[in-house]
């Protein structure tokens, strides 16, 4: 398992098929479905396919992806955090999703800080983030991370607008 970043409490590593059970749990968490969307991943086989088509392919083609976040102590998987390049956004997007039992402990912010540092090492000049307007916890995290509200944007025509946040990682932009 390839480690991408480490904090005082967490390890961020590449996602692989062995993570299918926790990946399935994350994608089917009610908060994930409400704030991020229903990915239609319902079985372990679906999760393995989604991992291959999502994080594994993005890591191979882009050099970054969503990463599994696990506790250093006990290697317990607690969520996902990482970098996504969406066709509908010009810049790389930071994302995160944590299992309900691991929320409220600062893991999402700690992992997001590690992802921002990792993005800098990759030479990514700017990061953006999207969230539903009613996701107060996510909005608070993004502001605390140093991102600024830039407006609203619909990623798919006809879909509700999302809040768009951004931050420069280098002085060039």
C-alpha positions in Angstrom: 0.0 0.0 0.0 1.6 3.2 -1.2 1.6 6.0 1.3 1.1 9.5 -0.2 1.1 11.6 3.0 1.2 11.3 6.7 0.0 13.5 9.6 0.3 13.1 13.3 -2.7 10.8 13.4 -3.3 9.8 9.8 -1.9 8.0 6.8 -3.2 8.8 3.3 -2.5 6.0 0.8 -3.5 4.9 -2.6 -6.9 3.1 -2.8 -7.0 -0.4 -4.2 -9.5 -3.3 -4.6 -8.8 -4.4 -1.0 -10.6 -1.3 0.2 -13.9 -2.3 -1.5 -15.8 -2.8 1.7 -15.0 0.5 3.3 -15.3 2.3 -0.1 -18.8 0.8 -0.4 -19.7 2.0 3.1 -18.5 5.6 2.3 -20.3 5.9 -1.0 -23.6 4.6 0.5 -23.4 6.8 3.7 -26.6 9.0 3.7 -24.5 12.2 4.1 -22.4 11.2 1.0 -25.5 10.6 -1.0 -27.0 13.9 0.2 -24.0 16.2 -0.3 -22.0 14.5 -3.0 -24.4 12.2 -4.9 -25.6 8.7 -5.3 -22.9 6.8 -7.3 -25.1 3.7 -7.7 -22.4 1.5 -6.1 -24.4 -1.2 -4.2 -22.2 -4.3 -4.1 -18.6 -5.2 -3.4 -18.1 -6.0 -7.1 -19.5 -2.5 -7.9 -17.1 -1.0 -5.4 -14.1 -2.8 -6.9 -15.1 -1.6 -10.4 -15.6 2.0 -9.1 -12.2 2.0 -7.5 -10.6 0.8 -10.7 -12.4 3.3 -12.9 -12.1 6.1 -10.4 -9.0 6.5 -8.1 -6.8 3.8 -9.7 -7.3 5.2 -13.2 -7.0 8.8 -12.1 -3.8 8.1 -10.2 -2.4 6.3 -13.3 -3.4 9.1 -15.8 -3.1 12.2 -13.6 -0.6 11.4 -10.9 -3.2 12.1 -8.2 -6.5 10.8 -7.0 -8.7 10.2 -4.0 -6.7 8.5 -1.2 -7.8 6.2 1.6 -7.4 7.9 5.0 -6.5 5.6 7.8 -5.5 6.0 11.4 -1.8 5.5 12.1 -2.8 3.6 15.2 -4.3 0.3 14.0 -4.5 1.2 10.3 -8.3 1.7 10.6 -9.8 3.3 7.4 -11.8 6.4 8.3 -12.6 8.0 5.0 -11.3 9.4 1.7 -9.5 12.6 0.8 -7.6 13.6 -2.2 -7.4 15.4 -5.6 -9.8 15.0 -8.4 -9.6 16.5 -11.9 -13.2 16.9 -13.2 -13.9 17.6 -16.9 -16.3 20.3 -15.8 -13.8 22.3 -13.7 -10.6 24.0 -15.0 -8.7 23.4 -11.8 -8.0 20.3 -9.7 -10.6 19.8 -7.0 -9.9 18.8 -3.4 -12.5 16.3 -2.0 -13.1 14.3 1.1 -15.7 12.0 2.6 -15.6 10.3 6.0 -17.6 7.5 7.7 -20.1 8.9 10.1 -18.5 7.2 13.1 -15.2 9.1 12.4 -16.7 12.5 11.9 -16.3 15.3 14.4 -12.7 14.4 15.4 -10.8 16.7 13.1 -9.7 14.0 10.6 -11.2 15.6 7.5 -9.4 18.9 8.2 -6.1 17.1 9.1 -6.4 15.0 5.9 -7.3 18.1 3.8 -4.2 19.9 5.0 -2.1 17.0 4.0 -3.7 16.9 0.6 -3.0 20.6 0.1 0.6 20.1 1.0 0.7 17.1 -1.4 -0.8 19.2 -4.2 2.0 21.8 -3.7 4.6 19.0 -4.1 2.9 18.0 -7.3 3.2 21.5 -8.6 -0.5 22.1 -8.8 -0.9 25.9 -9.0 -4.5 26.2 -7.7 -7.1 24.1 -6.0 -10.9 24.4 -6.0 -13.6 22.7 -4.0 -17.3 22.3 -4.5 -20.0 21.7 -2.0 -23.7 21.9 -1.7 -24.8 25.3 -0.3 -26.4 23.6 2.8 -23.3 21.6 3.8 -22.2 23.8 6.7 -19.5 21.4 8.0 -17.8 21.2 4.6 -18.1 25.0 4.0 -16.5 25.6 7.4 -13.6 23.2 6.7 -12.9 24.8 3.3 -12.8 28.3 4.8 -10.6 27.1 7.7 -8.3 25.5 5.1 -7.9 29.0 3.5 -10.2 28.7 0.5 -12.3 31.6 -0.6 -15.9 31.5 -1.8 -15.8 32.3 -5.6 -19.5 31.9 -6.5 -21.9 29.2 -7.5 -21.6 26.8 -10.4 -23.6 23.9 -11.9 -21.4 21.1 -13.0 -24.1 19.6 -15.1 -26.6 21.6 -17.1 -30.0 21.4 -15.3 -28.5 20.3 -12.0 -28.6 22.5 -8.9 -25.7 25.0 -8.4 -22.9 24.2 -6.0 -20.7 26.5 -4.0 -17.3 26.9 -5.6 -14.2 27.7 -3.4 -10.7 28.3 -4.5 -7.1 28.9 -3.4 -3.8 29.6 -5.1 -1.0 27.2 -4.2 1.7 29.2 -6.0 2.3 32.8 -6.7 2.2 32.3 -10.5 -1.6 32.5 -10.7 
